[in-house]
Amino acid sequence: MSIGGAATVAGSAMAIALIALGPAAVGLSSVGHPAGFASGAHVVPRTTSAAGSSNWGGYAVSTSNNAVSDVKGAWVVPHFKGACGGLYNFSAASFWVGIDGWSDTTVEQIGTSVECNSVLYISAVTYFAWYEFYPSAPVALAMTISPGDQVKAEVKYTSSAGFTVSIKDVTTGSSFSTSKSVSANRSSAEWIAEAPSSTSGVLPLVDFAKVSFTGCTATVSGSSHPVSYYSNYAVTMWNTAGTAKKATPSALGPLGTGFSVTWVRYGP
């Protein structure tokens, strides 16, 4: 995600690619996946369906309009792998939680990114936090983010404040929160690793090896539950041609609140 306007984290055709490049386009099929809580609580098993995207990898829950009011998740900021250099090299990866974007044209989201930017063999790898109320432009935060930091994030909706996006770097103690009233469907929840897009299309995906999401919950119709409580989508990121995987999600963990996304290739 380039704050200078070269890239956006999600939205428009990029986010809608989740549907356009879905299971039928890439030959994926639905699979059953049981859900579960700790302490022996009984949960009716839900279904995990496989989906494909040219820019998202992770998990999503799709529901009815005006149903989602809160999404939470945490992750450890992954390290950049490989070399950042060359005549021109701009690649990136973003990690976030959010509401909307699965089947509509708004996204309310907050997360972290890592970018490799090399021009005329002068290169830099940067880590930063950001938020976005798409279609408004993303906003970079004045927080120092380092690889290995544990980050917690939340997107919450209330009728009085609208959408509140919050992020805390548990490692350093720094945090940020802001609210904005926007028109949105509130029809999906997401926990995503993303290949951001520039004006020329989806960017190459930075090699982040693996990112692990934990504490992933959503509040739908007033009740908060793990991802596995809901029928959900496990989203594999494919190249733009739909012929090769770029990042793959693991199965949900035993508590239904955690999973990992593993980098496979740059793409785009």
N, C-alpha and C positions, 0 to 999 in steps of 0.2 A: 504494500500500500504506500503510494507516494503522496505525501501531504501536499506537495507542490502541484498536485492536479494531474500527475502522470498516471495515477492508478487509484482505483477504489477497492475497498475490501469486499463489498458484496452489494448486490442489487442489480437492477435492470436485467439485461440478457444474461449477465454472469450468474446471478442467483437463480434465474429462471431456468438456467441450463440443468438444474437438478431435475426438472421435469422433462425438458427437451431431450436430454441424454439419459433417460431413465432405464429401467430394467429391460424393456423391449429392445431398445436401441443397441444395447451391449450384450444381449443374450444372457442376462442374469435371471435368477428365479427366486421365488420366495422360499424361506426356510423357517421351520418352527424353532422357537427359543423360549424356554421356560423362564419366568421371573421368580424372584424370591427376596425375602427380607431376612435379616438376622433374627435371633431369638425365637426361631421356630414359627414365626407368624405365617399364616396361610395366605397365599396370593394366587388368584386365578391366572394361569399362564397366558401371556400375551404373545403376539406374533411379531417376529422381526422379519421384515421384508428387505431384500437386497435392492439397492438403487445405485445408479451411476451418475456422475457429474464430471464436467470438465474442469471444475475449480474447487469443489468441496469434497472433503473426506471426513467421516465421523458419524454422528447420529442425529436424527431428527424425529420429532413427533408432530404429526399433522392432526388437527382436530377442527372443530367448528369455529366460526367467527365469534369473537368476543369471549373466548374461553380461557386463553392463556393469560395469566397475570403475574407470573414470576418464573424465572429460569436462573439456576445457580450452577456453578461448576468451578473446578480448580485444576491447575496444571503446574508442572515445573517447566520453566522456560528452557527449551532445548538449545543445545550448542550448535552453532554453525559447523558443518563438516565440509571437508574438501578445501579447495583453494578459491579465493576471490581475486580475480585479476583478468588481464587481457585488454585488448583495444576498446571493446565495449561489452560490458556484462552487467545486466540489471536483472537480478532474480530475487525472489522474496517468498516468505511463508508467513501466514497469519494464523493465530489461534484465538478463538473467541467463543462466547456464549451469546445467544440472542433470541429475540422473538420476531416472527414473520420471516418472509423471504423464500419459503418453500414453494408456495403457489400464488404469491402476490408480488407487488412491486415496491414494498417498503421493507426495511430491515432496521430494527433497533438493537444495537450490538456494542459490545466492548471487549477489548482483548489486547494482545501483544503481538508484535511482529519482529521478524529478523530480515534484514535486507543485505544483499551484496551489490555494491555499486562500483563499477570500474569504468573509468573513462581515460583513454590514452595511457593505459597501464598504471594509473593512479587509482588505488582501490581502497574501499573501506567497508567494514561489516558493522552494521548498526542494529541495536535492539531498542525498542520503544513500546510504550503503551498508547492506546488510542481509543476513541469511541466514534460512533457514527449513527446518525438518524437518517438513513438513506430515504429519499434521494438527496438530502443535504450532504455536503462534502464531509469526509472524515476529518477528525481533529486529533492532532498529536498532543500528548500530555507531557507536562514538565515533571515527569517521574524518571528517575534513573532505574533502568531495567537491565539486569545482567543475566547471562545464562546460568542456570542452576537455581534461580530465585523461584520460590513457591508463590504462586499467584492465585487469588480467589476473585471471582467476578460474579456479578449479578445484574440482571435486567428485570425491573419490577414495574408493574402498572398499577396505579390507583386513580380513581376518578378525580381526586383533588389535585394531584401533582402531575398526572400524565405518566410518562415513562421516566424512570430513574435508572441510570446506568452507574454502576459502582465497581471499583476495582481496588484491591489491596495487595500490595507486595508484602507477604507475611515475613519474608526474610529480612527486609529493611524496615518494615513498619509504615512505610509511606502508603497513602491511599488517596482516592479521588472519587467524587460523586457529583453528578449533575442531573437535572430534570428538565424535561421539555414536553409540552403537549403537542402531539402530532396525530394526524388521522391515520389509523392503522387497523388491520383486521384482527390482530391478536389470535391468529389461527394456527400457529406452529411454534415449536421450540427447537432450538438447535445448539449443538456442541460440536464445533467444527475446526479442522485444520484446513487452511485455504491457500490456493495459489491466487494471489490478487491479480487484477487486470490493469493494463494501461490503455491508453487510447487506441493502441494497435492490437489489443486482444489480451488473452491470458498470458501472464508472465511465466518464465521458467520457474519451477518450484525449487527453492533452496533445499539442499540436503540437510535435513534436521534429524536424521536417523530415526528417532521415535519420540513421540510426545504422549504422555499418559494423562488422561483426564480422570479426576476423582470427584466425589461429592456431587454428581450430576443429578439434579432433581428439577421437576417442573410442577408448578401449581396450575391445575386445569379445573375450571368450574369450582374453584374454592378449595380444592383438596390437593395437598402436596405429596408427591410420590417419586420414587426413583424412575429412571428412564424405562426400566423393564416392566413397570406397572402398566405402561401404555403400549398399544400397538405402535411400533416404531420402524424407522428405516435405518439400516446400516449402509452408509453411503461410501462407495469406492470412487476415488478420483481417477479418471482416465485422461489420456491425452486428448487433444481436441479432435483427433480423427476417430477416437473411440476404439483404437486398436491395441493399446498398451496401458497398463495400470501405472499411475504415478504415486498413489498412496492408498493404503488399505487399512480399514478399521478391524480391530480384533472383535471377538465376541464380547458381550457385556460380562462383567465379573459377577461373582456369586451374590453380591448385594444389589446388583442391578444399577449401580451408580457409577461404575468405572469402566474404562476401556482405554485402549491405546490406538494411535494411528502411526503406521510405519511408512517411512519414505521409501519409494521404489526407484523413481527416475525423475529427471528434470522436466521432461515434456518439451514444449507446452502441449 
